[in-house]
């Protein structure tokens, strides 16, 4: 007998996985997470990034180091405390995030356009419920 909650979870995971495939090559999941977070939240400390992604500071340090090498992030002394490091997105990192978001928007809009008007309306009505589910 089908399990509706398992089926919904599986469907959401498939959509999420497919959307994550719409990006410029060469950046892994953890690196993407850091780039998107910094673009949305602004400059952060290494500790804040590690906490956000639920990884250890040494692990986040490696991730940040790879993104610095690629030219997507900078590390600078924090303006309020030179002992702390502030990590921020470069113009190249911002361009990468914008292009990734553009590709994802195009992919999703194409899929939505293939649905009937009734199906799109149903999804529009379900969006607040799905958002609430994501925030619980």
N, C-alpha and C positions, 0 to 999 in steps of 0.2 A: 504494500500500500504506500503511495507517495506521501512524503513528508513535506507539507507546504513550506515550512520555515527553511528546511534544507534546500529545497528547490529555489526559493528566493535568494538565499545566501549564495548558492552556486551561480545563479544568473548574475547577481551583482558582482561577484568575483570575476566572472568571465568578461563582463563589460569593463571593469576596472583594469584587468590584465590587458585587454585589447587597447584601451586608451593609453596605457603606459608605453605601449609599443610605438606610439606616435611621438617620436623625439629624434633629435639629431644623434647620430651614433657616437659611441665612445664614452658615454657617461653612464655609470651604473646606478642602480636604484637608490643606494644610500647617498650618492653624490647628487642625484636629482632632488632628493628630499631636502638636502641642505640648500641647494640653489633656490628652490621654490620658497622655502621658509625665509631665507634672507631677503629675497625680493619682496615678500609680503610683510615681513616683520621689521626689516631694517637691520643694521649692524648688531652683532651679538658677540658674546664671549664664547670661548670654546666650551666652557661648562654648560652654558645655556643651550648650545647646539647639541651637546651630548645628551642632556636631559630631554630635549625635545624629541630626539630620535631614539631615546632609551638605549643608548650604547655607552660604553666607558669613555672617559676623556682620551685615553691613548688611542682607542679606535677612531674617535672623531678627529683626533689630531692627524692620523693617517689620511682620512677622507679629505680633510681640509687641505693637507699638503698636496694631494693629487690635484685638487681644484686650483690651488695657487700655481702649481707647475703648468697647468693648462692655460693660465691667465684668466680664469673665471672668478677668482677671489683674491682679496688682499688681506694681509695681516699687518696691523699697525698698532702702536701703543695706544691704549685707551686715553682719551683726552683728559679724563678725570684722575687717572692712576697709571703712570707709565709702567708699573709692574704688570699690569693686565694687558691682554691683547684683544683688540677689537677686529672682528672678521667681517668683511663687507664684500659685496658683489661688484665686480668691475663692469665696464660697459660691455665687454665680450660676454660675461656671464648673464647680464641682463638681456642681451640680444639672444642668447641661447634659450633662456626661459621664455621670452616673447615668441620666438619661432616655434618652440615646443607647444606652447599654448595655442598658437595659431593652427598648427597641424592637428591638434586634438579637437579644436573647434570645428575645423573643416570635416574631419572624420565623423564627428558626432552629428553635425548638421546634415551631412550626406545620409546617414542612417535614419535620422528623423524624417527627412524628406521622403523616404521610401515608405513611411507609414501612412495610414489613412488619416484624414482629419480627426476622426473619432479616436483613434489610437493616440495621436498627439495630444488631444484634449485630456484623455485619461492620464497620460504621463504628466501633463501640466498640473492636474489636480493631485496626483500622487507625490509630486516633488516636495511639498512641505512636510509630508509624513516621512519620506525618506530622509530629508534633512534632519528632522527631529530624531529619527532612529540613529543617525550618524553621530548626533551630539549627546546621546544618553550615556 
